[in-house]
Amino acid sequence: MKKDSKIFVAGGSGLVGSAIIRELKRKGYTNVLAPTHKEVDLMDEKATLAYFNKEKPEYVFLAAAKVGGIIANKNNPADFIFDNLKIQNVVIHSAYKAEVKKLLFLGSSCIYPKFAKQPIKEEYLMTSALEETNDAYAIAKIAGIKMCDAYNKQYGTNFIAVMPTNLYGPFDNFDPVTSHVIPSLIRKFHDAILNNKKEITLFGDGTPKREFLYIDDAAEGFVFLMNKFNGPGIINLGSGVDMSIKSLAQKMKEMTGFKGKILWDTTKPNGTPRKLLDVQKIKALGWKPKTSFEKGLKNAYEFYKTHYKELNER
Ligand SMILES: NC(=O)c1ccc[n+]([C@@H]2O[C@H](COP(=O)([O-])OP(=O)(O)OC[C@H]3O[C@@H](n4cnc5c(N)ncnc54)[C@H](OP(=O)(O)O)[C@@H]3O)[C@@H](O)[C@H]2O)c1
């Protein structure tokens, strides 16, 4: 990308999209387009193609999607498969029609098999069954990967697909129902402190292991890959380190200063037992994350405390 290339960030108000915009600005890119959902509904084929034809973006970061944690995915599989298939079909096809130079599709680590060998290499895609709590979402993402691949093969486009691990940080979704594990725990611990609670109950038994990547590092990774990666195949984006949910809860307890007990509700699903991405491919290109987990977690917590009022008025 040149500093004045026209770059369209789809989903620019979300956790990932807003971080990509901040990163592009930090790096001196001056021509960034980020229409809101209201301005361009990316499920609307006609409106989206008209937008592409009018603006003629050269590069597209496809970070618009329907996203949520375990419970949201489990309760609304139809919405997750329909909305994601629709958004990616419409955006990828419009990008091809409008002759976009390069598109980066955001996948997710949940595309990999539930019992994949660890750490998970890119080539493990579609080698065995998915985790059932979010298989509708994962199937949509896999369709997006295959769609990029098919367009590259048939039309000679340059559409790449990146699989990030769990992301967290400022501007995350702190909604009590739809949030991912880190923002959900930040909310629970902070609320427990505010309400002088003696105990806090977390989902599952705490044994699953998860990998986390700080959002600003991820955004730097996406921009890096847009400039440096042209396939073949998909590429993982992660920190290369994981921890159990129990140890995450302990770190949270220390960081927030919560003095009560942590209880585990084992009637709630655990999800995939372990999910650590193999990051050799991106490492070989010369990328690694910069932010320590402690620093990233502190930033996310400070963000929640600073924006507590507005986040709880929604
Ligand atoms: N967060 C993570 O930990 C994580 C990890 C791996 C991969 N990813 C991937 O990263 C991508 C972005 O995730 P995120 O966490 O940034 O999600 P997010 O915070 O929920 O943001 C989603 C964005 O998509 C927009 N959007 C949704 N439907 C739209 C539509 N019909 N038209 C236009 N815009 C629409 C939303 O706008 P409105 O809010 O205005 O609707 C929002 O800007 C997803 O593909 C996700 O799979 C995320």
The ligand as a Gaussian input file, in Angstrom:
#p B3LYP/6-31G(d) Opt

LIG

0 1
 N      -12.799000      -9.943000      18.468000
 C      -12.044000     -11.021000      18.365000
 O      -11.509000     -11.537000      19.342000
 C      -11.800000     -11.644000      17.016000
 C      -10.964000     -12.762000      16.951000
 C      -10.752000     -13.378000      15.727000
 C      -11.352000     -12.857000      14.603000
 N      -12.148000     -11.767000      14.674000
 C      -12.755000     -11.317000      13.432000
 O      -12.572000      -9.929000      13.253000
 C      -13.701000      -9.382000      12.571000
 C      -14.215000      -8.173000      13.341000
 O      -14.520000      -8.550000      14.668000
 P      -14.749000      -7.473000      15.832000
 O      -14.385000      -8.138000      17.092000
 O      -14.129000      -6.174000      15.466000
 O      -16.341000      -7.347000      15.809000
 P      -17.239000      -6.108000      16.256000
 O      -16.532000      -5.281000      17.259000
 O      -18.579000      -6.679000      16.603000
 O      -17.367000      -5.249000      14.911000
 C      -18.098000      -5.690000      13.825000
 C      -18.215000      -4.547000      12.855000
 O      -19.002000      -4.972000      11.746000
 C      -19.992000      -3.986000      11.466000
 N      -21.134000      -4.592000      10.819000
 C      -21.850000      -5.682000      11.195000
 N      -22.838000      -5.917000      10.309000
 C      -22.726000      -4.962000       9.339000
 C      -23.441000      -4.684000       8.164000
 N      -24.494000      -5.417000       7.768000
 N      -23.062000      -3.616000       7.423000
 C      -22.029000      -2.844000       7.791000
 N      -21.287000      -3.069000       8.898000
 C      -21.639000      -4.110000       9.664000
 C      -20.340000      -3.449000      12.852000
 O      -21.003000      -2.222000      12.772000
 P      -22.269000      -1.953000      13.746000
 O      -21.765000      -2.251000      15.147000
 O      -22.629000      -0.536000      13.517000
 O      -23.315000      -2.947000      13.329000
 C      -18.932000      -3.322000      13.443000
 O      -18.305000      -2.158000      12.953000
 C      -14.710000     -10.518000      12.450000
 O      -14.636000     -11.060000      11.168000
 C      -14.252000     -11.534000      13.466000
 O      -14.559000     -12.839000      13.082000
 C      -12.387000     -11.148000      15.857000

